[in-house]
Amino acid sequence: MKLRHLVKGALFAGPIFFTLAAYAQPVNLTCKFEYSSAEARVTFDESAQTAGFTIMGSGPVPTSDATFTDTEIRWTESDKHTTTTYFVLNRTTGTLKESGNDNWHCTAAEKKF
């Protein structure tokens, strides 16, 4: 009888733990600029509440504090010249606004090898 309850509990809890483990993984996106061939990378980690943006080839993705909702991710980045850039990533459409411009379109990054 106790064994049956343990098995039922394990079957119920298993998917929850798997879901939480998947939730904790950082996500990498490849973003393409609408008016040129420029590409960028966005990385976000919802469990750490961080996100970052970088143009491809310009170094690692910086990490900034981010705000997550069901529909969007918001964060700001400042460079060494104290220029602040605001980012809003729409989680439904994949559109990334960079300081108000809707010129980036992001998709899940694929491993090359």
LUMDO-601196 format. One line per field, with one value per residue: residue in one letter; x, y, z of N, C-alpha, C in turn. Coordinates in pm, whole numbers, plus 50000, padded with zeros to 5 digits. Layout:
! LUMDO-601196
residuo = A,... .
n_c1 = X,... .
n_c2 = Y,... .
n_c3 = Z,... .
ca_c1 = X,... .
ca_c2 = Y,... .
ca_c3 = Z,... .
c_c1 = X,... .
c_c2 = Y,... .
c_c3 = Z,... .
! end
This chain:
! LUMDO-601196
residuo = M,K,L,R,H,L,V,K,G,A,L,F,A,G,P,I,F,F,T,L,A,A,Y,A,Q,P,V,N,L,T,C,K,F,E,Y,S,S,A,E,A,R,V,T,F,D,E,S,A,Q,T,A,G,F,T,I,M,G,S,G,P,V,P,T,S,D,A,T,F,T,D,T,E,I,R,W,T,E,S,D,K,H,T,T,T,T,Y,F,V,L,N,R,T,T,G,T,L,K,E,S,G,N,D,N,W,H,C,T,A,A,E,K,K,F .
n_c1 = 50082,50187,50396,50262,50159,50398,50497,50294,50324,50585,50547,50379,50534,50761,50731,50703,50952,51113,51013,51082,51359,51404,51312,51507,51720,51950,51853,51930,51913,51907,51924,51805,51867,51631,51680,51931,52216,52297,52354,52262,52297,52092,52077,51903,51811,51574,51543,51758,51696,51809,51933,52073,52234,52414,52599,52675,52998,53115,53199,53139,52801,52670,52561,52266,52038,51703,51351,51084,50786,50480,50454,50670,51023,51227,51508,51800,52103,52424,52691,53052,53066,52862,52617,52285,52093,51774,51592,51329,51190,50957,50786,50608,50605,50876,50994,51234,51273,51491,51578,51327,51297,51165,51329,51462,51444,51392,51490,51501,51827,52027,52230,52540,52707 .
n_c2 = 49881,50131,50144,50173,50434,50577,50528,50645,50909,50964,50941,51155,51375,51362,51476,51745,51811,51775,51974,52203,52183,52219,52477,52622,52654,52851,53048,53079,53305,53380,53676,53870,54162,54378,54550,54498,54276,54224,54039,53929,53825,53707,53628,53478,53413,53295,53195,53309,53569,53734,53892,53951,54120,54110,54210,53985,53847,54046,53985,53829,53775,54030,54041,54142,54265,54156,54186,53967,53870,53700,53771,53933,54024,54242,54461,54664,54798,54938,55102,55153,55422,55532,55519,55431,55153,55035,54735,54531,54228,54055,53779,53626,53695,53718,53954,54201,54496,54759,55015,55121,55074,54848,54651,54407,54057,53763,53421,53087,52987,52762,52476,52444,52228 .
n_c3 = 50000,50089,49908,49665,49694,49701,49441,49286,49373,49282,49006,48963,49053,48893,48620,48698,48815,48590,48423,48573,48561,48287,48262,48388,48218,48026,47741,47401,47136,46788,46612,46343,46158,46020,45798,45691,45657,45909,46208,46535,46876,47137,47472,47732,48072,48254,48514,48646,48608,48406,48104,47776,47497,47192,46902,46642,46650,46799,47052,47378,47503,47699,48042,48192,48443,48421,48344,48350,48191,48099,47834,47750,47766,47939,47946,48021,47886,47937,47779,47770,47722,47855,47727,47722,47636,47564,47580,47455,47432,47254,47351,47210,46933,46870,46808,46859,47026,47008,47192,47122,46846,46606,46469,46478,46440,46602,46647,46780,46850,46662,46711,46549,46522 .
ca_c1 = 50000,50275,50472,50175,50155,50529,50504,50205,50387,50699,50496,50324,50640,50861,50717,50723,51095,51165,50972,51163,51495,51403,51287,51626,51825,51959,51803,52005,51839,51974,51837,51844,51824,51537,51723,52066,52251,52349,52298,52294,52261,52029,52075,51832,51799,51460,51563,51854,51640,51908,51926,52178,52231,52540,52611,52761,53139,53166,53232,53035,52677,52674,52450,52200,51915,51590,51216,51015,50642,50437,50457,50791,51142,51279,51634,51878,52248,52500,52827,53156,53044,52740,52497,52194,52005,51661,51549,51204,51174,50821,50799,50516,50643,51020,51040,51316,51281,51615,51548,51203,51291,51123,51402,51525,51352,51471,51446,51587,51955,52050,52369,52599,52768 .
ca_c2 = 50000,50247,50144,50228,50579,50628,50523,50750,51038,50980,50965,51290,51472,51352,51582,51877,51833,51789,52106,52302,52174,52280,52619,52686,52659,52974,53037,53158,53340,53450,53784,53929,54299,54384,54629,54465,54137,54217,53939,53951,53714,53737,53517,53510,53307,53339,53161,53405,53702,53810,53889,54029,54136,54148,54191,53869,53876,54156,53938,53755,53846,54084,54000,54251,54228,54161,54165,53868,53849,53597,53820,54002,54032,54380,54488,54776,54780,55062,55076,55228,55565,55559,55517,55327,55097,54964,54621,54464,54110,54000,53634,53563,53720,53715,54088,54267,54642,54814,55157,55158,55033,54709,54607,54277,53943,53659,53281,53004,52955,52619,52435,52418,52094 .
ca_c3 = 50000,50093,49784,49562,49713,49661,49296,49235,49402,49193,48871,48960,49074,48787,48518,48757,48826,48455,48377,48641,48509,48154,48284,48442,48117,47946,47604,47304,47016,46680,46566,46215,46141,45908,45684,45647,45685,46046,46299,46675,46965,47264,47567,47855,48172,48335,48655,48700,48581,48329,47958,47713,47351,47129,46758,46615,46628,46882,47185,47450,47536,47835,48127,48263,48512,48329,48396,48268,48202,48004,47696,47711,47851,47933,48014,47970,47886,47923,47732,47841,47699,47932,47643,47770,47534,47622,47500,47486,47346,47255,47361,47117,46793,46852,46771,46961,47015,47062,47216,47055,46705,46586,46352,46499,46445,46668,46650,46864,46786,46640,46720,46417,46524 .
c_c1 = 50086,50355,50390,50168,50287,50541,50415,50265,50504,50653,50441,50436,50742,50848,50739,50872,51158,51134,51057,51306,51503,51387,51414,51738,51828,51912,51884,51919,51933,51877,51893,51784,51744,51593,51866,52092,52306,52276,52344,52255,52201,52036,51997,51820,51691,51481,51661,51807,51742,51882,52040,52170,52371,52531,52707,52903,53196,53192,53116,52913,52688,52551,52396,52079,51799,51460,51143,50866,50607,50456,50587,50902,51199,51412,51701,52026,52312,52640,52926,53144,52918,52616,52410,52101,51898,51617,51416,51190,51033,50833,50707,50563,50792,51076,51116,51319,51411,51596,51431,51190,51259,51199,51471,51418,51432,51405,51543,51714,51971,52199,52420,52665,52756 .
c_c2 = 50126,50258,50206,50380,50643,50633,50631,50888,51065,51008,51106,51396,51473,51460,51722,51907,51850,51928,52214,52301,52240,52432,52691,52701,52796,52948,53130,53180,53404,53552,53843,54069,54310,54451,54602,54317,54120,54110,53969,53826,53770,53612,53562,53388,53352,53309,53257,53550,53791,53795,53973,54023,54169,54125,54074,53915,53986,54115,53868,53842,53899,54038,54120,54197,54248,54137,54074,53869,53737,53641,53888,53992,54171,54389,54609,54739,54917,55026,55165,55379,55613,55576,55402,55284,55015,54853,54568,54351,54056,53848,53560,53575,53707,53849,54149,54416,54685,54965,55204,55115,54884,54643,54472,54169,53821,53522,53204,52968,52805,52590,52400,52282,52034 .
c_c3 = 50000,49964,49670,49572,49672,49509,49234,49257,49310,49050,48857,48967,48961,48682,48573,48767,48689,48400,48443,48590,48371,48165,48324,48339,48048,47803,47515,47180,46915,46626,46438,46206,46013,45782,45638,45678,45827,46127,46440,46754,47093,47348,47688,47943,48270,48483,48722,48683,48510,48180,47903,47562,47303,46979,46737,46587,46714,47026,47253,47481,47679,47913,48203,48336,48416,48404,48298,48297,48105,47860,47654,47815,47830,48007,47952,47977,47869,47877,47807,47822,47769,47847,47692,47657,47605,47527,47550,47384,47362,47249,47266,46973,46767,46808,46888,46931,47083,47071,47131,46911,46694,46471,46366,46508,46490,46660,46737,46787,46773,46652,46582,46409,46661 .
! end
